[in-house]
Amino acid sequence: MDIKERVVESVSVLDLSGKIVLGEGDIQIKERIRDLLSDGQRKILLNLGDVSYIDSAGLGALISSYATTKREGGHLKLVNLTKRVQDLLAITKLITVFETFDNEKEALESY
């Protein structure tokens, strides 16, 4: 898994690509978000447009990151969900937990 980071209008956007699976991506995401929070960043947007697969460990990493961000007074949102990821979140009922957006402009305006 690869993470590219950029800042748009004071929001840290993490462009994720590849697979978010046990041992490959799950830990990277949690660590990167923890680093952002410790740097004082409270607006985090995960771009999942290039994520091909998420397993249970990957879902756990997203949930853990969401909870940590919320506990620190921040907001973690998701954008550009692929059909596969959207279905996964729907099946697990996590679609009701995360704020999700179809495009980056809408997501950025939501902060």
N, C-alpha and C positions, 0 to 999 in steps of 0.2 A: 504494500500500500504506500501511496505517496501523498504527502500533504504540502500544498503550496499555500502560503499565507499572504494576504494583502489587507490593507485598511482602506475602507471606503466610507466617507462621512462618519468617522469615529467608530465604525463597526469593524471588528476583526472578522474577515471572511476567510474561512479555511476551505480551500478547494481540495476535496478528497478524491482520489482515483484508485481504482483497483478493488481489492477485496478487503472487507473489514472482518477478519476471522481471528480465532484464537491464536495468539502468538505473532500475528502479522496484522497490525493495525489497531487492535483493541487497546493495547498498552500505549501506543503512540498517541492516540486520540486523547486518552485520559491525561497523559503527561503534558501534552501541548496545551490543553484547556486549563490544567492546573497552573502552568507557567503564565498563561494570559491573565488568569485571575490574580495571581501573586503580583503581576505587573500593574494591577489596577484596572484592567480591561473588563468591563461588565456587559458589553454588547458583543455577542458571538453568533456568527451565522455559519452553519455548516452546509456547503454546497455539495450535494450528493449526486450530481449529474453524471459523474464518471465512475460511480461505484457500481461494480458489476454483481457483487454478492455480499450479503451480511449473514453471518451465522449467529448462534445464540450468544457467543462471547462478544461479538460485535454489537449486538443489541444491548447486552449488558453494559458495554462501554458507553454507548449513547445514553442509556438511562442513568448510569453513574455520573456522567459528565453533566447531564441535565440537572440532576439533584444537587451536585456540588455547586454548579453555577447559580442555581436558585437560592441555595443556602447562603451564598456569598452576596446575594442581592443583585445578581445579574440576570440576563436573559439569553437563553440559547434557543435558536430557531433553526429550522431546516428548510432548504430550498432545492428546487430541481430534482425532486424524487423521481427515480425511474419507475416504470410500471411495477417491476419486480419488488422494489423497496416499498413502494406505496401499498402493494398487496400484503407484504409482510407486516407492515405497521397496522394495516386494517385487521388482519387475522389475529394479531396479538393484542388488539384494542389500544395499541400505543399511539394510534393516530389521534386519539382524544387527549393524549398527554402533551405531545409536541405541537407547537405552532408550525404549520407547514405552508409553504408558498410555492406557486408555480414559476415565478420569475424573481430575479434578484431585486429589481426596482421596487416591487410590492413589499418584499421582505425588508429592504432598507427603510422604506417609508413607515413600516410598522413600529420601528423603534422610536 
